[in-house]
Each structure stands twice: as structure tokens, then as C-alpha cells.
Amino acid sequence: MFIAVSFWPMWFADKSLVMPIHYDLYFPSWLNHVTHAHIFIFAILEMITTYREYPSRITGLSAFITFKLCYLIWINYVFYKSGMWVYPILAKLNLPLRMIFFTGTFLYAPFTYLVGEYLNNTYWGIRPSNKSNTLKKE
């Protein structure tokens, strides 16, 4: 969900924020839909067809935040080694704005995890138990 919600608004505002225009020769628009829109569609289809038991909230969020932190480190490492940003929007932002952007996406990502957990549990009729951290089927 995070990818679809964060990628497409930037794409429609200014396509060059997420991908240089000259990449169009090598990365057709249908491939953008496969990598950015279909992820959302298939995640929704999977949620509708298959119940996924989420780990405890602390475990799930810890793993998710660890992944997000590694991804942010990787983005900066690629820039450090190549002098090019993975996403062109980062080249257009000065350091303070880039830090705000990283912080905003870092804080927003766990929200999408929690929304996904809520939607999954709501759809499948699962609610947190009042007595423990276990989930109960309604």
C-alpha cells in the first residue's frame, strides 16, 4: 500500500520526480503499472482471499521499521557510491527538505502497516482480545 500511495501522487504531479524522462525508452508505462499499481491490487486481492495472521504488533512494526531503515540507508549508500539519487525527487531537494522527506516517509510507512493490519482483521472478523495480546474470531 505504501508504494502505491506514495508513488502515484508524485508521478501525476511531475513524472520526473520519480523517474527521469529518458528512462521511458527502457521502462515503458505498463511496467510502471506492474511495479507500482498492481502491487496494491494484488495486495487487496490477497487480503480478500487469504487470511494472514499478523505477528504481535511490536514484532511486526519492528520488522517493518527495520526494513524501512535499511532501505533508507541503501538509498543514501547508492548516492554515496554513485553520486546519483535512486529517486530524482531527492536530487531536487536540499538537505533540510530531504531530511523532512525521509522523516515523513519513515513515519508514514508504519501507518500503512497498521492500516493493512486493521483492514485484514476487520475483513476477516478478528478483534484483539481484552485479556491478552491474542486475537479472537468474532
C-alpha positions as CSV (number, residue, x, y, z in Angstrom):
1,M,0.0,0.0,0.0
2,F,2.8,2.4,0.8
3,I,4.3,2.1,-2.7
4,A,1.0,2.8,-4.5
5,V,0.1,5.7,-2.2
6,S,3.5,7.4,-2.3
7,F,4.5,6.8,-5.9
8,W,1.4,7.7,-7.9
9,P,0.8,11.2,-6.5
10,M,4.4,12.2,-7.3
11,W,4.0,10.6,-10.8
12,F,0.9,12.6,-11.6
13,A,2.3,15.8,-10.2
14,D,5.6,15.6,-12.1
15,K,6.7,12.3,-13.6
16,S,10.4,13.4,-13.5
17,L,10.2,13.4,-9.6
18,V,10.3,9.6,-9.6
19,M,11.9,8.6,-12.9
20,P,13.9,10.6,-15.4
21,I,12.0,11.1,-18.7
22,H,14.8,9.4,-20.8
23,Y,14.0,6.1,-19.0
24,D,10.7,5.9,-20.9
25,L,12.7,4.3,-23.7
26,Y,13.7,1.4,-21.4
27,F,10.9,1.4,-18.8
28,P,7.5,1.5,-20.6
29,S,4.4,2.8,-18.7
30,W,2.9,-0.7,-18.5
31,L,5.9,-1.7,-16.5
32,N,5.3,1.1,-14.0
33,H,1.8,-0.2,-13.5
34,V,3.1,-3.7,-12.9
35,T,5.6,-2.5,-10.3
36,H,3.6,0.3,-8.6
37,A,-0.2,-0.2,-9.2
38,H,-0.5,-3.9,-9.4
39,I,1.2,-4.4,-6.1
40,F,-1.7,-2.6,-4.5
41,I,-4.3,-4.5,-6.5
42,F,-2.8,-7.9,-5.7
43,A,-2.4,-7.0,-2.0
44,I,-6.1,-6.2,-1.8
45,L,-7.0,-9.5,-3.7
46,E,-4.7,-11.4,-1.4
47,M,-6.4,-9.9,1.7
48,I,-9.8,-10.8,0.3
49,T,-8.9,-14.4,-0.5
50,T,-6.4,-15.3,2.2
51,Y,-6.3,-14.6,5.9
52,R,-2.9,-13.5,7.1
53,E,-2.2,-13.8,10.8
54,Y,-0.1,-10.8,11.8
55,P,2.6,-11.2,14.3
56,S,2.4,-9.2,17.6
57,R,2.3,-5.5,16.8
58,I,5.7,-4.9,18.3
59,T,7.3,-7.7,16.3
60,G,5.5,-6.7,13.0
61,L,6.3,-3.0,13.4
62,S,9.9,-3.7,14.5
63,A,10.5,-5.8,11.4
64,F,8.8,-3.3,9.1
65,I,10.7,-0.3,10.6
66,T,14.0,-2.3,10.4
67,F,13.3,-2.9,6.7
68,K,12.4,0.7,6.1
69,L,15.5,1.9,7.9
70,C,17.7,-0.5,5.8
71,Y,16.0,0.8,2.6
72,L,16.7,4.5,3.6
73,I,20.3,3.5,4.3
74,W,20.6,1.8,1.0
75,I,19.2,4.8,-0.9
76,N,21.9,7.0,0.8
77,Y,24.6,4.4,0.2
78,V,23.8,4.3,-3.5
79,F,24.1,8.1,-3.6
80,Y,27.3,8.0,-1.7
81,K,28.9,5.5,-4.1
82,S,27.4,6.8,-7.4
83,G,26.7,10.4,-6.8
84,M,23.1,9.8,-8.2
85,W,19.9,9.5,-6.2
86,V,17.8,6.5,-6.8
87,Y,14.7,8.7,-7.0
88,P,15.1,12.0,-8.9
89,I,13.0,13.9,-6.3
90,L,15.8,13.6,-3.8
91,A,18.2,15.5,-6.2
92,K,15.7,18.4,-6.3
93,L,15.5,18.7,-2.5
94,N,18.1,20.5,-0.4
95,L,19.4,18.7,2.7
96,P,16.8,20.0,5.2
97,L,13.9,19.2,2.8
98,R,15.5,15.8,2.1
99,M,15.6,15.1,5.8
100,I,12.0,16.1,6.1
101,F,11.1,13.9,3.2
102,F,12.9,10.9,4.7
103,T,11.4,11.5,8.1
104,G,7.9,11.9,6.6
105,T,8.1,8.7,4.6
106,F,9.7,6.9,7.6
107,L,6.8,7.9,9.9
108,Y,4.1,7.4,7.3
109,A,5.2,3.8,6.4
110,P,4.2,2.2,9.8
111,F,0.8,3.9,9.4
112,T,0.3,1.9,6.2
113,Y,1.3,-1.3,8.1
114,L,-1.3,-0.6,10.8
115,V,-4.0,0.2,8.2
116,G,-3.2,-3.1,6.4
117,E,-3.4,-4.9,9.7
118,Y,-6.7,-3.2,10.6
119,L,-8.3,-3.9,7.2
120,N,-7.2,-7.6,7.3
121,N,-8.5,-8.2,10.8
122,T,-11.7,-6.2,10.1
123,Y,-12.4,-8.1,6.8
124,W,-11.8,-11.5,8.5
125,G,-13.7,-10.7,11.7
126,I,-10.7,-10.8,14.0
127,R,-10.6,-8.5,17.0
128,P,-7.9,-8.0,19.7
129,S,-8.7,-9.8,23.0
130,N,-9.1,-7.5,26.0
131,K,-7.4,-10.0,28.3
132,S,-4.2,-10.6,26.3
133,N,-2.4,-9.9,23.1
134,T,-4.2,-12.7,21.3
135,L,-6.8,-12.2,18.6
136,K,-10.3,-13.7,18.7
137,K,-12.5,-14.6,15.8
138,E,-15.9,-12.9,16.1
